[in-house]
Amino acid sequence: EIVLTQSPATLSLSPGESATLSCRASESVSSYLVWYQQKPGQAPRLLIYDATNRATGTPARFSGSGSGTDFTLTISSLEPEDFAVYYCQQRGNWPPPTFGQGTRLEIK
Amino acid sequence: QLLESGGGLVQPGGSLRLSCAASGFTFSSYAMNWVRQAPGKGLEWVSVINDGGGLSYYADSVKGRFTISRDNSKNTVYLQMNSLRAEDTAVYYCAKDLAENVWGSFRFDYWGQGALVTVSS
């Protein structure tokens, strides 16, 4: 089973700043990496799939990069609604698809 | 839209069946998944069933205890949970696969609101 490690666990930033979230896989998942956003009391929301493709409705300030074992989610110019928990998930080696433990993006 | 039902409180060793009613898309063209989240914890994939209902996979943690099924005539996917344990306590989400008629896509573009399952005596 592939293990995904997200860093940092918590990121404290102010609106308008840029956020960089990392996800590292225990072995290569090619480009089969997905990012979700989850707000309190809500279901996760698909943001980015296959490492770089924005899902329908994902704002352009969200971008994904990486391949193999190292991936990054970048949020340029944070908006108040971006403060949430972000999960990466791999689908390159299944079953099972696995999730990272999450990065909490909080307002500084 | 995905709407789960069937959650609740059950004793250890008991059973529960979750349902997820779908609308707004061609249900029979998409694989469907269950993903769970224990209180205050991260996401864990539980099970998948293909569009036709003939293929399924399970996480090791639930294999042999949970069964996924679907009724395309009712646009509904189910999760039968037997021999429940305290560690099965979680919000259970059904999640639709992004890609039509693809097996193993595992990109979840629509999620239900979740059904809380509590296993406790």
Chai-1 contact restraints between the chains, C-beta under 6 A:
chainA,res_idxA,chainB,res_idxB,connection_type,confidence,min_distance_angstrom,max_distance_angstrom,comment,restraint_id
A,V34,B,R107,contact,1.0,0.0,6.0,A-B,restraint_1
A,A43,B,Y93,contact,1.0,0.0,6.0,A-B,restraint_2
A,A43,B,W111,contact,1.0,0.0,6.0,A-B,restraint_3
A,P44,B,W111,contact,1.0,0.0,6.0,A-B,restraint_4
A,L46,B,D109,contact,1.0,0.0,6.0,A-B,restraint_5
A,Y49,B,R107,contact,1.0,0.0,6.0,A-B,restraint_6
A,Y87,B,L43,contact,1.0,0.0,6.0,A-B,restraint_7
A,R91,B,F106,contact,1.0,0.0,6.0,A-B,restraint_8
A,P95,B,Y57,contact,1.0,0.0,6.0,A-B,restraint_9
A,P96,B,W45,contact,1.0,0.0,6.0,A-B,restraint_10
A,P96,B,A59,contact,1.0,0.0,6.0,A-B,restraint_11
A,P97,B,W45,contact,1.0,0.0,6.0,A-B,restraint_12
A,P97,B,F106,contact,1.0,0.0,6.0,A-B,restraint_13
A,F99,B,G42,contact,1.0,0.0,6.0,A-B,restraint_14
A,F99,B,L43,contact,1.0,0.0,6.0,A-B,restraint_15
A,Q101,B,G42,contact,1.0,0.0,6.0,A-B,restraint_16
A,G102,B,G42,contact,1.0,0.0,6.0,A-B,restraint_17
